[in-house]
Amino acid sequence: MSEKMLVITGGSRGIGRAAIARFQAEGFSVINLSRTPIGLAGVAQITVDMSDANWAIQGAGKLHDAVVKRMPSGQGRIVVVHNAGLLEKDSVCTVAAESFAKVMQVNVIAPAQLNQILLPIMTPGSAIVYVGSTLSEKAVANSCSYVTSKHALVGLMRATCQDLVGSGIHTNCVCPGFTDTEMLRAHVGGDQAVLDSIASGVTFNRLIQPQEMADAIYVAATQAVFNGAVMHANLGQIER
Ligand SMILES: NC(=O)c1ccc[n+]([C@@H]2O[C@H](COP(=O)([O-])OP(=O)(O)OC[C@H]3O[C@@H](n4cnc5c(N)ncnc54)[C@H](OP(=O)(O)O)[C@@H]3O)[C@@H](O)[C@H]2O)c1
């Protein structure tokens, strides 16, 4: 039994999956929450759809049981990584309320719900890492709900930092730049020319690999000197 545990959302692919590998290599046991079962050795799966606010009603009991099974002492460190994300193309001129609410539920409310399930059993040395975006602090056109939600996530992280004063739990928001995952590829319709154009806006002229984001998340989770920080991890974006 490990005394270090990662509870991550959206570990079924992309950045989340890479983060799981990174934490497993450091001896963490892992619990993943996503809609698609991860099917990875050593990872406990809780299959939930976080776009439904009621996910927490069924999910809380299962999550508690999974944590207790892997950490019976109740004394270990828990790292929570709020990584699951939903990106829709929409505009402030036309975004529908229902669609807006769904993005806010997955990207902002669900992390707050998960915190409330886990905080009572989190000990000093634990950490809460939010996965934001470059769009946590700037905006682009046609991503209204996503931009709004990722800005809100920074607010949630800062509120977390203030509300947990004295707890020994630290928190950060890691903000990825363009990372080569299904989310990015789907967003550009799988168009390689668009991906190349995106890469040309990065100082290293390439996309970030999910493993690089996993390293950044690991630092944010394990180095408490970073607390309340917005940590951009984007390889340097060329200012236009
Ligand atoms: N890739 C980029 O360029 C980039 C840039 C900036 C920020 N980010 C952020 O990084 C994080 C990870 O992104 P990624 O690129 O790795 O995305 P991805 O490949 O699309 O993976 C997203 C993950 O979120 C989970 N998820 C989505 N909706 C969910 C729901 N309703 N309930 C539960 N889980 C759900 C998915 O699992 P299931 O489908 O199995 O449920 C999947 O594991 C996101 O927060 C994203 O906003 C990514």
The ligand as an SDF file (V2000), in Angstrom:
LIG
                    3D

 48 52  0  0  0  0  0  0  0  0999 V2000
   -4.2580   20.1080  -25.2850 N   0  0  0  0  0  0  0  0  0  0  0  0
   -4.0750   21.4190  -25.1570 C   0  0  0  0  0  0  0  0  0  0  0  0
   -3.5250   22.0810  -26.0690 O   0  0  0  0  0  0  0  0  0  0  0  0
   -4.5040   22.1320  -23.8900 C   0  0  0  0  0  0  0  0  0  0  0  0
   -4.1710   23.4970  -23.7870 C   0  0  0  0  0  0  0  0  0  0  0  0
   -4.5530   24.1770  -22.6440 C   0  0  0  0  0  0  0  0  0  0  0  0
   -5.2290   23.5190  -21.6280 C   0  0  0  0  0  0  0  0  0  0  0  0
   -5.5280   22.1970  -21.7460 N   0  0  0  0  0  0  0  0  0  0  0  0
   -6.2490   21.5750  -20.6400 C   0  0  0  0  0  0  0  0  0  0  0  0
   -5.6040   20.3900  -20.2260 O   0  0  0  0  0  0  0  0  0  0  0  0
   -6.5610   19.4750  -19.7040 C   0  0  0  0  0  0  0  0  0  0  0  0
   -6.4000   18.1350  -20.3900 C   0  0  0  0  0  0  0  0  0  0  0  0
   -6.5970   18.3430  -21.7730 O   0  0  0  0  0  0  0  0  0  0  0  0
   -6.1960   17.2780  -22.9050 P   0  0  0  0  0  0  0  0  0  0  0  0
   -5.6600   18.0760  -24.0210 O   0  0  0  0  0  0  0  0  0  0  0  0
   -5.4310   16.1460  -22.3340 O   0  0  0  0  0  0  0  0  0  0  0  0
   -7.6780   16.8390  -23.3290 O   0  0  0  0  0  0  0  0  0  0  0  0
   -8.2920   15.4580  -23.8490 P   0  0  0  0  0  0  0  0  0  0  0  0
   -7.2730   14.6590  -24.5400 O   0  0  0  0  0  0  0  0  0  0  0  0
   -9.5360   15.8420  -24.5740 O   0  0  0  0  0  0  0  0  0  0  0  0
   -8.6950   14.7520  -22.4830 O   0  0  0  0  0  0  0  0  0  0  0  0
   -9.7120   15.3010  -21.6910 C   0  0  0  0  0  0  0  0  0  0  0  0
   -9.9920   14.3900  -20.5220 C   0  0  0  0  0  0  0  0  0  0  0  0
  -11.1180   14.9390  -19.8050 O   0  0  0  0  0  0  0  0  0  0  0  0
  -12.0650   13.9080  -19.5880 C   0  0  0  0  0  0  0  0  0  0  0  0
  -13.4180   14.4310  -19.5790 N   0  0  0  0  0  0  0  0  0  0  0  0
  -13.9790   15.2480  -20.5150 C   0  0  0  0  0  0  0  0  0  0  0  0
  -15.2640   15.4460  -20.2320 N   0  0  0  0  0  0  0  0  0  0  0  0
  -15.5250   14.7550  -19.0910 C   0  0  0  0  0  0  0  0  0  0  0  0
  -16.6950   14.5430  -18.3200 C   0  0  0  0  0  0  0  0  0  0  0  0
  -17.8740   15.0850  -18.6610 N   0  0  0  0  0  0  0  0  0  0  0  0
  -16.6230   13.7690  -17.2040 N   0  0  0  0  0  0  0  0  0  0  0  0
  -15.4530   13.1980  -16.8660 C   0  0  0  0  0  0  0  0  0  0  0  0
  -14.3060   13.3420  -17.5650 N   0  0  0  0  0  0  0  0  0  0  0  0
  -14.3540   14.1050  -18.6720 C   0  0  0  0  0  0  0  0  0  0  0  0
  -11.8640   12.9410  -20.7520 C   0  0  0  0  0  0  0  0  0  0  0  0
  -12.2330   11.6280  -20.3780 O   0  0  0  0  0  0  0  0  0  0  0  0
  -13.5220   10.8500  -20.9650 P   0  0  0  0  0  0  0  0  0  0  0  0
  -13.7370   11.3310  -22.3640 O   0  0  0  0  0  0  0  0  0  0  0  0
  -13.1040    9.4230  -20.8410 O   0  0  0  0  0  0  0  0  0  0  0  0
  -14.5990   11.2120  -20.0200 O   0  0  0  0  0  0  0  0  0  0  0  0
  -10.3520   12.9950  -20.9750 C   0  0  0  0  0  0  0  0  0  0  0  0
   -9.7040   12.0510  -20.1710 O   0  0  0  0  0  0  0  0  0  0  0  0
   -7.9340   20.1170  -19.9320 C   0  0  0  0  0  0  0  0  0  0  0  0
   -8.3770   20.7400  -18.7520 O   0  0  0  0  0  0  0  0  0  0  0  0
   -7.6520   21.1540  -20.9960 C   0  0  0  0  0  0  0  0  0  0  0  0
   -8.5540   22.2330  -20.9520 O   0  0  0  0  0  0  0  0  0  0  0  0
   -5.1860   21.4960  -22.8640 C   0  0  0  0  0  0  0  0  0  0  0  0
  1  2  1  0
  2  3  2  0
  2  4  1  0
  4  5  1  0
  4 48  2  0
  5  6  2  0
  6  7  1  0
  7  8  2  0
  8  9  1  0
  8 48  1  0
  9 10  1  0
  9 46  1  0
 10 11  1  0
 11 12  1  0
 11 44  1  0
 12 13  1  0
 13 14  1  0
 14 15  2  0
 14 16  1  0
 14 17  1  0
 17 18  1  0
 18 19  2  0
 18 20  1  0
 18 21  1  0
 21 22  1  0
 22 23  1  0
 23 24  1  0
 23 42  1  0
 24 25  1  0
 25 26  1  0
 25 36  1  0
 26 27  1  0
 26 35  1  0
 27 28  2  0
 28 29  1  0
 29 30  1  0
 29 35  2  0
 30 31  1  0
 30 32  2  0
 32 33  1  0
 33 34  2  0
 34 35  1  0
 36 37  1  0
 36 42  1  0
 37 38  1  0
 38 39  2  0
 38 40  1  0
 38 41  1  0
 42 43  1  0
 44 45  1  0
 44 46  1  0
 46 47  1  0
M  CHG  2   8   1  16  -1
M  END
$$$$
